[in-house]
Amino acid sequence: VQLVESGGGLVQPGGSLRLSCAASGFTFSSYAMSWYRQAPGKERELVATISRAGGSRNYADSVKGRFRISRDNAKNTVYLQMNILKTEDTAVYYCYARVPGSDYWGQGTQVTVSS
């Protein structure tokens, strides 16, 4: 199993970024996918989860109305569209999959929101 994130970077407050996570090594369409983030000195927290077919999405209260998780099962890719970014969104963002028996994480992509 491999999860590879991309799309992070430096953005000003109020800006937008789109993260991507390319998955391989398992039947992508059979599993829910999630995004987590970890800010310096803080614990890793769940940001958003999407069901196998994409019909159900859940978000942390801190990102509701600003972030949107989506997936393309034909491309084995999950996305996180982040809008109206705030300085407190600064963190390393990780893609996550729970395949029976194991937890899998990507290497993370840094998102920095700063003026």
C-alpha positions, 0 to 999 in steps of 0.5 A: 500500500502506498499513499502519496500526497501532493499540493501543499505550499504557502498561501495567504490567509483567505486563499485556497489550496487543493491537496491530492492523495494518489493511492496504490496497492489496494482496492481503492474503491472498497475503502473509506479515505480520510485526511488528517493534519498535525500542527507543530506541538499538537496531536494529529487530528481528523480533518475529513472522511469520505465513504467508499463511493463518495456519498457520505462525507464528514468534517471536523467542526473547525473546517466545515463550510471551508473544506471539501473532500472528494474522490475519483475511484477511476484515478485512485485519488482522494482530494481535499479542497481547502478554501478560506484558509486561516493561519490555524490551518497551518499543519502537515496534512496526511492521507489515511486509509484503514485496510483490514488489519493495518493503518496506512499513512502518506508521507504528509504535505506541508500547508502553511497559511501566512501573510 
